[in-house]
Amino acid sequence: MAGYLLRRLLLIIPTLFGIIAINFVVVQFAPGGPVEQEIAQLKSHAGLIAGVGGSGPPSGGIYRGEQGVDPHMVAQLRHMFGFDKPPLTRFWIMLKGYLTLNLGQSFFLGQSVWSLILQRIPVSISLGLWSTLLIYLISIPLGIAKATRDGTRFDLVTTLMVMVGYAIPGFLFAIFLIVLFAGGTLFQWFPLRGLVSMGSASWNWPARILDYGWHMVLPTIAMVVGGFASLTMLTKNCFLEEIGKQYVLTARAKGAGNRRVLYGHIFRNAMLLIVAGFPAAFISILFTSALLIEIIFSLNGMGQLGYQAALQRDYPVMFGTLYVFSLLGLIMQIVGDILYTVVDPRIDFSARR
């Protein structure tokens, strides 16, 4: 197992290199880079000044904002953003920084990329972790109950319920929760925005924990409403497949009760894919599900950071968050492999060629 883990850790390096290289090449062909963004702002500002100075265009019929920018200023902007160097040189400079965990400085926010990530990632981890845990804590018992009652009214009703939840977009359900429970029309039981209350830094720890949980209720519910269906059905199908196998029939023939057969024999085999998939599920929720929820509940997480960086062409933030996300994803895949061996010790990855 140690040799397998060492190989997987070593494979992280070329994988990260490939991910960053491909995205760097793609970005080079994307229109509207940071230099163009800054030039557009300068033109907009100049046009606004010209518009304030008079009701019509100056002599010649052209607003100042429509005129070209001084080439010397363009050269200064290219030097400020590092675009006076060839793309390959910029790529190697970025890689050298990543080797020393130096993710660079944001073009527009005036902070280092690491400081921005450290400010935002607790919000995204909170949403991803609690949502994943809640989905697992509800879906696994529900899937087991559906497998043991396959074809009954309970199975049909719960299937309908989880499918309805799956069909409801998370952001739409978030708006419904705000209208219903955050002072929209009926109740004001939960806060409308943020992860903590103002002034909570001076509170004692129990009060701060309760305040944090109070703020997390609605965003977490909005994120998990559509996440039950796939895991519930996967759990049910895994248990149904194991129930029909020969070792289950043998255990029952020897007089083992249903509870002992279910949790003593079936559980470990059926839960292999489900438990080992927890890291991948957490990364999936962390990466893909939080942007609209963060916007609706005014949570400054990684989703908003990456989205704003993409709009502004803030390349250090874009590539820095990509680097961190890719590294986390690759590490979580290794954690998933370790969980396979924890759930079923018979699995030996080191024996694979």
C-alpha positions as CSV (number, residue, x, y, z in Angstrom):
1,M,0.0,0.0,0.0
2,A,2.9,2.4,0.8
3,G,4.3,1.9,-2.7
4,Y,0.9,2.6,-4.3
5,L,0.5,5.8,-2.3
6,L,3.9,7.0,-3.2
7,R,3.2,6.4,-6.9
8,R,-0.1,8.3,-6.6
9,L,1.6,11.2,-4.8
10,L,4.2,11.4,-7.5
11,L,1.6,11.4,-10.2
12,I,0.1,14.6,-8.7
13,I,3.0,16.6,-10.1
14,P,2.5,15.8,-13.8
15,T,-1.2,15.9,-13.5
16,L,-1.1,19.4,-11.9
17,F,1.3,20.5,-14.6
18,G,-1.0,19.3,-17.4
19,I,-4.1,20.9,-15.9
20,I,-2.4,24.3,-15.5
21,A,-0.6,24.1,-18.9
22,I,-3.9,23.4,-20.8
23,N,-5.8,26.1,-19.0
24,F,-2.9,28.6,-19.5
25,V,-2.9,27.9,-23.3
26,V,-6.7,28.3,-23.5
27,V,-6.6,31.6,-21.6
28,Q,-4.1,33.0,-24.1
29,F,-6.7,32.8,-26.8
30,A,-9.5,34.3,-24.7
31,P,-10.4,37.9,-25.7
32,G,-10.5,40.7,-23.2
33,G,-7.5,40.2,-21.0
34,P,-6.6,42.4,-18.0
35,V,-4.9,45.0,-20.2
36,E,-8.0,45.3,-22.3
37,Q,-10.1,45.5,-19.2
38,E,-8.0,48.4,-17.8
39,I,-8.1,50.2,-21.1
40,A,-11.9,49.8,-21.3
41,Q,-12.2,51.3,-17.8
42,L,-9.9,54.2,-18.8
43,K,-12.0,54.9,-21.9
44,S,-15.2,54.7,-19.9
45,H,-13.8,57.1,-17.3
46,A,-12.6,59.5,-20.0
47,G,-16.0,59.4,-21.8
48,L,-17.8,60.1,-18.5
49,I,-15.6,63.2,-17.9
50,A,-16.2,64.4,-21.4
51,G,-19.9,63.9,-21.0
52,V,-20.0,65.9,-17.8
53,G,-18.0,68.7,-19.4
54,G,-20.6,69.4,-22.0
55,S,-23.9,68.2,-23.5
56,G,-22.4,67.4,-26.9
57,P,-19.3,66.0,-28.5
58,P,-16.2,68.2,-28.7
59,S,-14.9,69.7,-32.0
60,G,-14.6,67.0,-34.6
61,G,-17.7,65.2,-33.4
62,I,-15.7,62.5,-31.3
63,Y,-15.9,62.0,-27.6
64,R,-12.6,61.7,-25.7
65,G,-13.7,58.3,-24.5
66,E,-13.8,57.1,-28.1
67,Q,-10.3,58.1,-28.9
68,G,-7.3,55.8,-28.6
69,V,-5.3,55.4,-25.5
70,D,-1.7,56.7,-25.4
71,P,0.6,53.8,-26.6
72,H,3.0,54.6,-23.7
73,M,0.2,54.0,-21.2
74,V,-0.6,50.7,-23.0
75,A,3.0,49.7,-22.7
76,Q,3.0,50.6,-19.0
77,L,-0.1,48.5,-18.4
78,R,1.4,45.5,-20.2
79,H,4.5,45.9,-18.1
80,M,2.4,46.2,-14.9
81,F,0.5,43.0,-15.6
82,G,3.6,41.2,-16.9
83,F,2.4,40.9,-20.5
84,D,5.5,42.5,-21.9
85,K,7.1,39.0,-21.5
86,P,6.5,36.1,-23.9
87,P,3.8,33.6,-22.9
88,L,6.3,30.8,-22.3
89,T,8.3,33.0,-19.9
90,R,5.2,34.0,-18.0
91,F,4.2,30.4,-17.7
92,W,7.6,29.3,-16.3
93,I,7.6,32.2,-13.8
94,M,4.1,31.1,-12.6
95,L,5.3,27.5,-12.2
96,K,8.3,28.5,-10.2
97,G,6.1,30.4,-7.9
98,Y,3.8,27.4,-7.5
99,L,6.7,25.2,-6.6
100,T,7.3,27.5,-3.6
101,L,3.6,27.9,-3.0
102,N,3.7,31.5,-4.1
103,L,0.5,32.1,-6.0
104,G,1.2,35.7,-6.9
105,Q,-0.7,38.9,-6.4
106,S,-4.2,39.8,-7.6
107,F,-4.3,42.2,-10.5
108,F,-7.3,44.2,-9.2
109,L,-7.9,43.3,-5.5
110,G,-4.5,44.5,-4.2
111,Q,-3.9,41.3,-2.1
112,S,-2.0,38.1,-2.5
113,V,-3.9,35.2,-3.9
114,W,-3.2,33.1,-0.8
115,S,-4.7,35.7,1.4
116,L,-7.8,35.8,-0.8
117,I,-8.1,32.1,-0.7
118,L,-7.6,31.8,3.0
119,Q,-10.4,34.5,3.5
120,R,-12.9,32.7,1.2
121,I,-12.2,29.0,1.6
122,P,-13.7,28.6,5.1
123,V,-17.1,29.6,3.6
124,S,-16.9,27.1,0.8
125,I,-15.6,24.3,3.0
126,S,-18.4,25.0,5.5
127,L,-21.1,24.7,2.7
128,G,-19.5,21.6,1.1
129,L,-18.7,19.7,4.3
130,W,-22.0,20.2,6.1
131,S,-24.0,19.6,2.9
132,T,-22.1,16.4,2.2
133,L,-22.5,15.1,5.7
134,L,-26.2,15.9,5.8
135,I,-26.8,14.2,2.4
136,Y,-25.0,11.0,3.6
137,L,-26.7,11.0,7.0
138,I,-30.1,11.1,5.4
139,S,-29.5,9.2,2.1
140,I,-27.8,6.1,3.5
141,P,-30.5,5.1,6.1
142,L,-33.2,6.1,3.5
143,G,-31.6,3.9,0.8
144,I,-31.3,1.0,3.2
145,A,-35.0,1.3,4.2
146,K,-36.0,1.5,0.6
147,A,-34.0,-1.7,-0.2
148,T,-35.6,-3.6,2.6
149,R,-39.0,-2.4,1.5
150,D,-38.5,-2.6,-2.2
151,G,-41.8,-2.2,-4.2
152,T,-43.9,-1.2,-1.2
153,R,-45.8,2.1,-0.8
154,F,-43.0,3.5,1.3
155,D,-40.5,2.9,-1.5
156,L,-42.7,4.5,-4.1
157,V,-43.6,7.6,-1.9
158,T,-39.9,8.2,-0.9
159,T,-38.8,7.8,-4.6
160,L,-41.3,10.4,-5.6
161,M,-40.2,12.8,-2.8
162,V,-36.4,12.5,-3.6
163,M,-37.1,12.9,-7.4
164,V,-39.2,16.1,-6.7
165,G,-36.3,17.4,-4.6
166,Y,-33.8,16.5,-7.4
167,A,-35.9,18.4,-9.9
168,I,-36.0,21.7,-7.9
169,P,-33.0,24.0,-8.6
170,G,-31.0,24.8,-5.5
171,F,-31.0,28.5,-6.2
172,L,-34.8,28.6,-6.6
173,F,-35.3,26.7,-3.3
174,A,-32.9,29.1,-1.7
175,I,-35.1,32.1,-2.7
176,F,-38.1,30.2,-1.4
177,L,-36.4,29.7,2.0
178,I,-35.5,33.4,2.1
179,V,-39.1,34.5,1.4
180,L,-40.5,32.0,3.9
181,F,-38.0,32.1,6.8
182,A,-35.7,35.1,6.4
183,G,-38.0,38.0,6.6
184,G,-39.4,37.8,3.1
185,T,-43.2,37.6,3.9
186,L,-43.9,35.3,6.8
187,F,-41.2,34.6,9.4
188,Q,-37.8,36.1,10.2
189,W,-36.3,33.1,12.0
190,F,-32.9,33.0,10.2
191,P,-30.4,35.7,9.0
192,L,-30.6,36.9,5.4
193,R,-26.9,37.1,4.6
194,G,-23.4,36.3,5.8
195,L,-21.8,33.5,7.8
196,V,-21.7,35.3,11.2
197,S,-23.4,38.2,12.9
198,M,-21.8,41.6,13.2
199,G,-19.8,41.9,16.4
200,S,-19.7,38.1,17.0
201,A,-15.9,38.1,17.2
202,S,-16.2,39.5,20.7
203,W,-18.7,36.8,21.9
204,N,-17.7,33.7,23.8
205,W,-17.2,30.4,21.9
206,P,-20.6,28.8,22.6
207,A,-22.4,31.9,21.4
208,R,-20.2,32.1,18.3
209,I,-20.8,28.4,17.4
210,L,-24.5,28.8,17.8
211,D,-24.4,32.0,15.6
212,Y,-22.4,30.1,13.0
213,G,-24.9,27.2,12.9
214,W,-27.8,29.7,12.8
215,H,-26.4,31.3,9.7
216,M,-25.6,27.9,8.0
217,V,-29.1,26.4,8.2
218,L,-30.7,27.9,5.1
219,P,-27.7,27.8,2.8
220,T,-27.1,24.1,3.7
221,I,-30.7,23.1,3.2
222,A,-30.7,24.9,-0.2
223,M,-27.6,23.0,-1.2
224,V,-28.8,19.5,-0.1
225,V,-32.4,19.6,-1.4
226,G,-31.4,18.1,-4.8
227,G,-28.5,15.9,-3.5
228,F,-30.5,13.1,-2.0
229,A,-31.7,11.3,-5.1
230,S,-28.5,9.9,-6.6
231,L,-27.0,8.7,-3.3
232,T,-30.3,7.3,-2.0
233,M,-30.9,5.3,-5.2
234,L,-27.2,4.2,-5.3
235,T,-27.5,2.9,-1.7
236,K,-30.7,1.1,-2.5
237,N,-29.4,-0.5,-5.6
238,C,-26.1,-1.6,-3.8
239,F,-28.1,-3.2,-1.0
240,L,-30.5,-4.9,-3.4
241,E,-27.7,-6.4,-5.4
242,E,-26.0,-7.8,-2.2
243,I,-29.3,-9.1,-0.8
244,G,-29.7,-11.5,-3.7
245,K,-26.2,-13.0,-3.5
246,Q,-25.4,-16.5,-2.3
247,Y,-23.7,-15.6,1.0
248,V,-26.9,-13.8,2.2
249,L,-29.0,-16.9,1.4
250,T,-26.4,-19.1,3.3
251,A,-26.5,-16.8,6.3
252,R,-30.2,-16.9,6.4
253,A,-30.2,-20.7,6.0
254,K,-28.0,-20.9,9.1
255,G,-30.6,-19.0,11.1
256,A,-29.2,-15.5,11.2
257,G,-31.8,-12.8,11.8
258,N,-32.6,-10.1,9.3
259,R,-30.8,-7.4,11.3
260,R,-27.7,-9.5,11.6
261,V,-27.7,-10.4,7.9
262,L,-28.3,-6.7,6.9
263,Y,-25.7,-5.1,9.1
264,G,-23.3,-8.0,9.8
265,H,-22.9,-9.3,6.2
266,I,-24.5,-7.0,3.6
267,F,-23.5,-3.6,5.0
268,R,-19.8,-3.7,4.5
269,N,-20.0,-5.0,0.9
270,A,-22.8,-2.7,-0.1
271,M,-21.2,0.4,1.5
272,L,-17.9,0.1,-0.3
273,L,-18.7,2.4,-3.2
274,I,-20.8,4.8,-1.0
275,V,-18.3,5.4,1.8
276,A,-15.3,5.5,-0.5
277,G,-17.1,8.1,-2.7
278,F,-17.4,10.6,0.2
279,P,-14.2,12.6,-0.8
280,A,-15.3,12.9,-4.4
281,A,-18.8,13.9,-3.4
282,F,-17.4,16.6,-1.1
283,I,-15.2,18.0,-3.8
284,S,-18.0,17.9,-6.3
285,I,-20.3,19.9,-4.0
286,L,-17.4,22.3,-3.1
287,F,-16.6,23.0,-6.8
288,T,-19.9,23.1,-8.6
289,S,-22.9,23.8,-6.3
290,A,-22.0,26.8,-4.2
291,L,-21.8,29.8,-6.6
292,L,-25.5,30.7,-6.8
293,I,-26.0,29.9,-3.1
294,E,-23.1,32.1,-2.2
295,I,-24.6,34.9,-4.3
296,I,-28.1,34.6,-2.9
297,F,-27.0,34.5,0.7
298,S,-24.2,37.0,0.3
299,L,-21.5,34.5,1.3
300,N,-18.0,35.4,0.2
301,G,-16.7,32.0,-0.8
302,M,-14.5,30.5,-3.4
303,G,-17.3,30.3,-5.9
304,Q,-17.8,34.1,-6.0
305,L,-14.0,34.6,-5.9
306,G,-13.5,32.4,-9.0
307,Y,-16.5,33.9,-10.8
308,Q,-15.3,37.5,-10.3
309,A,-11.8,36.6,-11.3
310,A,-13.0,35.1,-14.5
311,L,-15.1,38.2,-15.3
312,Q,-12.2,40.6,-14.5
313,R,-9.6,38.3,-16.2
314,D,-7.7,38.4,-12.9
315,Y,-5.3,35.6,-14.0
316,P,-3.3,35.1,-10.8
317,V,-6.6,34.5,-8.9
318,M,-8.0,32.3,-11.6
319,F,-4.9,30.1,-11.8
320,G,-4.3,30.2,-8.1
321,T,-7.8,28.9,-7.3
322,L,-7.5,26.3,-10.1
323,Y,-4.2,25.1,-8.6
324,V,-5.7,24.8,-5.1
325,F,-8.9,23.1,-6.3
326,S,-6.9,20.6,-8.5
327,L,-4.5,19.8,-5.7
328,L,-7.4,19.2,-3.3
329,G,-9.2,17.1,-5.8
330,L,-6.2,14.9,-6.5
331,I,-5.5,14.5,-2.7
332,M,-9.2,13.6,-2.1
333,Q,-9.0,10.8,-4.8
334,I,-6.1,9.3,-2.9
335,V,-8.1,9.6,0.4
336,G,-11.0,7.8,-1.4
337,D,-8.6,4.9,-2.3
338,I,-7.5,4.7,1.3
339,L,-11.2,4.5,2.4
340,Y,-11.7,1.5,0.0
341,T,-9.1,-0.4,2.0
342,V,-10.6,0.7,5.3
343,V,-14.1,-0.4,4.4
344,D,-12.9,-3.7,2.8
345,P,-9.3,-4.8,3.9
346,R,-9.3,-7.4,1.2
347,I,-8.7,-4.7,-1.4
348,D,-5.0,-4.4,-2.1
349,F,-4.0,-1.6,-4.5
350,S,-0.4,-2.5,-4.3
351,A,-1.1,-5.7,-6.1
352,R,-2.3,-3.9,-9.2
353,R,0.0,-3.7,-12.1
